[in-house]
Amino acid sequence: MRPGIGSIIIIAIAAVIIFGPNKLPELGKALGSSLKEFKKATQGLANEDDTEKNDLS
């Protein structure tokens, strides 16, 4: 289930209240780099799995 626009707005307001507007760009950058690393790691695992399947054939 995807969050609606209302939920996103409430989350954004809560983030500004909790972290403050000056801290949000740093948090966004950290989140982005974390997602990038996660995608790299999962891609690496998928590639290793494909390699193992080909080796077994």
DRENFI-379552 format. One record per atom (N, C-alpha, C, O): atom name; residue number from 1; x, y negated, z negated; chain. Coordinates in Angstrom, 3 decimals. Atoms other than C-alpha are relative to their C-alpha. Last residue first. Example, Ala and Ser with C-alpha at 12.3 -4.5 7.8 and 13.67 -1.06 7.14 Angstrom:
# DRENFI-379552
N|2|-0.820|1.190|0.060|A
CA|2|13.670|1.060|-7.140|A
C|2|-0.770|-1.090|-0.730|A
O|2|-0.261|-2.198|-0.899|A
N|1|0.890|1.190|0.000|A
CA|1|12.300|4.500|-7.800|A
C|1|0.900|-1.200|0.000|A
O|1|1.936|-1.181|-0.665|A
This chain:
# DRENFI-379552
N|57|0.551|-0.549|-1.258|A
CA|57|25.152|25.764|14.943|A
C|57|1.028|0.762|0.780|A
O|57|0.727|1.283|1.854|A
N|56|0.590|-1.295|0.268|A
CA|56|26.480|25.318|11.390|A
C|56|-0.525|0.667|1.273|A
O|56|-0.696|1.885|1.305|A
N|55|-1.080|-0.941|0.295|A
CA|55|28.801|22.497|12.443|A
C|55|-0.542|1.414|-0.221|A
O|55|0.123|2.391|0.123|A
N|54|-0.686|-0.315|-1.255|A
CA|54|25.931|20.629|14.095|A
C|54|1.121|1.012|-0.215|A
O|54|1.372|1.856|0.645|A
N|53|0.906|-0.799|-0.816|A
CA|53|23.830|20.830|10.932|A
C|53|0.668|0.404|1.306|A
O|53|0.509|1.536|1.763|A
N|52|0.056|-1.346|0.573|A
CA|52|26.772|19.639|8.833|A
C|52|-0.913|0.907|0.825|A
O|52|-0.587|2.074|1.040|A
N|51|-1.271|-0.642|-0.304|A
CA|51|27.347|16.664|11.157|A
C|51|0.004|1.438|-0.521|A
O|51|0.464|2.353|0.163|A
N|50|0.028|-0.372|-1.416|A
CA|50|23.662|15.702|10.966|A
C|50|1.261|0.746|0.398|A
O|50|1.194|1.705|1.165|A
N|49|0.964|-1.091|-0.125|A
CA|49|23.792|15.784|7.164|A
C|49|-0.081|0.477|1.443|A
O|49|-0.124|1.680|1.697|A
N|48|-0.654|-1.195|0.528|A
CA|48|26.963|13.676|7.143|A
C|48|-0.914|1.216|0.147|A
O|48|-0.456|2.309|0.481|A
N|47|-1.012|-0.417|-0.977|A
CA|47|25.295|11.117|9.419|A
C|47|0.713|1.265|-0.448|A
O|47|0.989|2.145|0.368|A
N|46|0.722|-0.573|-1.138|A
CA|46|22.231|10.966|7.157|A
C|46|0.989|0.494|1.050|A
O|46|0.788|1.555|1.641|A
N|45|0.510|-1.305|0.414|A
CA|45|24.455|10.469|4.115|A
C|45|-0.726|0.684|1.149|A
O|45|-0.582|1.891|1.346|A
N|44|-1.131|-0.910|0.110|A
CA|44|26.351|7.671|5.838|A
C|44|-0.436|1.401|-0.396|A
O|44|0.086|2.386|0.125|A
N|43|-0.366|-0.316|-1.378|A
CA|43|23.090|5.990|6.834|A
C|43|1.165|0.987|0.009|A
O|43|1.190|1.922|0.809|A
N|42|0.974|-0.968|-0.482|A
CA|42|21.949|6.223|3.203|A
C|42|0.289|0.384|1.441|A
O|42|0.070|1.534|1.821|A
N|41|-0.171|-1.273|0.703|A
CA|41|25.150|4.591|2.014|A
C|41|-0.979|1.042|0.518|A
O|41|-0.596|2.189|0.744|A
N|40|-1.250|-0.623|-0.460|A
CA|40|25.079|1.835|4.620|A
C|40|0.168|1.385|-0.609|A
O|40|0.531|2.338|0.079|A
N|39|0.233|-0.483|-1.365|A
CA|39|21.403|1.107|3.879|A
C|39|1.240|0.676|0.557|A
O|39|1.138|1.701|1.231|A
N|38|0.876|-1.166|0.100|A
CA|38|22.164|0.893|0.151|A
C|38|-0.253|0.589|1.380|A
O|38|-0.201|1.806|1.556|A
N|37|-0.816|-1.119|0.473|A
CA|37|25.102|-1.442|0.788|A
C|37|-0.828|1.290|-0.076|A
O|37|-0.347|2.366|0.279|A
N|36|-0.923|-0.322|-1.094|A
CA|36|22.892|-3.775|2.844|A
C|36|0.868|1.198|-0.372|A
O|36|1.055|2.102|0.443|A
N|35|0.758|-0.736|-1.012|A
CA|35|20.159|-3.657|0.214|A
C|35|0.888|0.425|1.159|A
O|35|0.734|1.520|1.699|A
N|34|0.316|-1.318|0.561|A
CA|34|22.670|-4.635|-2.470|A
C|34|-0.777|0.846|1.003|A
O|34|-0.493|2.032|1.168|A
N|33|-1.221|-0.808|-0.111|A
CA|33|24.017|-7.460|-0.304|A
C|33|-0.217|1.399|-0.574|A
O|33|0.354|2.369|-0.077|A
N|32|-0.294|-0.298|-1.400|A
CA|32|20.517|-8.825|0.153|A
C|32|1.227|0.868|0.165|A
O|32|1.220|1.815|0.953|A
N|31|0.977|-1.000|-0.438|A
CA|31|19.661|-8.555|-3.532|A
C|31|0.269|0.409|1.441|A
O|31|0.211|1.591|1.779|A
N|30|-0.359|-1.268|0.639|A
CA|30|22.858|-10.375|-4.504|A
C|30|-0.944|1.115|0.439|A
O|30|-0.503|2.237|0.688|A
N|29|-1.231|-0.463|-0.638|A
CA|29|22.165|-13.138|-1.986|A
C|29|0.416|1.355|-0.573|A
O|29|0.806|2.255|0.171|A
N|28|0.334|-0.445|-1.347|A
CA|28|18.602|-13.493|-3.194|A
C|28|1.205|0.560|0.726|A
O|28|1.112|1.576|1.415|A
N|27|0.700|-1.278|0.131|A
CA|27|19.740|-13.630|-6.814|A
C|27|-0.378|0.559|1.366|A
O|27|-0.283|1.766|1.592|A
N|26|-0.992|-1.002|0.406|A
CA|26|22.274|-16.339|-6.011|A
C|26|-0.646|1.381|-0.100|A
O|26|-0.069|2.377|0.337|A
N|25|-0.837|-0.327|-1.165|A
CA|25|19.644|-18.339|-4.098|A
C|25|1.060|1.058|-0.318|A
O|25|1.345|1.919|0.514|A
N|24|0.643|-0.853|-1.003|A
CA|24|17.215|-17.968|-7.056|A
C|24|0.865|0.277|1.231|A
O|24|0.876|1.418|1.691|A
N|23|-0.534|-1.362|0.055|A
CA|23|19.536|-19.346|-9.772|A
C|23|-0.546|0.893|1.118|A
O|23|0.062|1.914|1.439|A
N|22|-1.434|0.024|-0.335|A
CA|22|18.969|-23.051|-9.109|A
C|22|0.598|1.394|0.091|A
O|22|1.581|1.596|0.805|A
N|21|-0.231|0.184|-1.434|A
CA|21|15.175|-22.733|-8.927|A
C|21|1.474|0.020|0.399|A
O|21|1.795|0.323|1.548|A
N|20|-0.270|1.381|-0.339|A
CA|20|14.851|-21.254|-12.403|A
C|20|0.375|-0.138|1.467|A
O|20|0.913|0.794|2.066|A
N|19|-1.409|0.208|-0.343|A
CA|19|15.175|-17.605|-13.356|A
C|19|0.358|-1.444|0.279|A
O|19|1.530|-1.807|0.185|A
N|18|-0.933|-0.801|0.798|A
CA|18|11.942|-16.910|-15.238|A
C|18|1.448|-0.386|0.265|A
O|18|2.218|-0.591|-0.674|A
N|17|0.144|0.303|1.433|A
CA|17|9.715|-19.705|-13.928|A
C|17|1.057|0.726|-0.813|A
O|17|1.657|0.137|-1.713|A
N|16|-0.471|1.381|0.211|A
CA|16|10.996|-19.460|-10.351|A
C|16|-0.078|-0.354|-1.484|A
O|16|0.826|-1.000|-2.016|A
N|15|-1.457|0.002|-0.154|A
CA|15|10.627|-15.662|-10.416|A
C|15|0.564|-1.393|-0.241|A
O|15|1.599|-1.538|-0.892|A
N|14|-0.579|-0.594|1.205|A
CA|14|7.082|-15.929|-11.818|A
C|14|1.523|-0.008|0.074|A
O|14|2.186|-0.264|-0.931|A
N|13|0.158|0.981|1.087|A
CA|13|6.121|-18.330|-9.029|A
C|13|0.614|0.537|-1.288|A
O|13|1.291|-0.199|-2.006|A
N|12|-0.929|1.101|-0.259|A
CA|12|7.539|-15.961|-6.397|A
C|12|-0.067|-1.049|-1.106|A
O|12|0.968|-1.544|-1.552|A
N|11|-1.355|-0.487|0.301|A
CA|11|5.746|-12.964|-7.907|A
C|11|1.022|-1.111|0.193|A
O|11|1.944|-1.254|-0.610|A
N|10|-0.099|-0.136|1.466|A
CA|10|2.437|-14.866|-7.940|A
C|10|1.387|0.466|-0.400|A
O|10|1.947|-0.035|-1.376|A
N|9|-0.066|1.350|0.569|A
CA|9|2.931|-15.936|-4.311|A
C|9|0.152|0.067|-1.518|A
O|9|0.950|-0.675|-2.091|A
N|8|-1.336|0.533|-0.296|A
CA|8|3.738|-12.372|-3.231|A
C|8|0.162|-1.393|-0.604|A
O|8|1.218|-1.714|-1.149|A
N|7|-0.968|-0.670|0.877|A
CA|7|0.657|-11.042|-4.990|A
C|7|1.399|-0.550|0.208|A
O|7|2.149|-0.745|-0.749|A
N|6|0.209|0.490|1.365|A
CA|6|-1.573|-13.602|-3.290|A
C|6|1.001|0.600|-0.973|A
O|6|1.526|-0.095|-1.844|A
N|5|-0.645|1.309|0.096|A
CA|5|-0.090|-12.804|0.132|A
C|5|-0.141|-0.571|-1.410|A
O|5|0.766|-1.241|-1.903|A
N|4|0.642|1.095|-0.711|A
CA|4|-1.056|-9.166|-0.252|A
C|4|0.742|-1.308|-0.221|A
O|4|1.679|-1.377|-1.017|A
N|3|0.489|1.103|0.833|A
CA|3|1.243|-6.360|-1.333|A
C|3|-0.606|-1.097|0.873|A
O|3|-0.126|-1.370|1.973|A
N|2|-0.806|1.217|-0.123|A
CA|2|1.403|-3.376|1.006|A
C|2|-0.567|-1.096|-0.888|A
O|2|-1.783|-1.235|-1.016|A
N|1|0.841|1.172|0.000|A
CA|1|0.000|0.000|0.000|A
C|1|0.888|-1.237|0.000|A
O|1|1.821|-1.340|-0.796|A
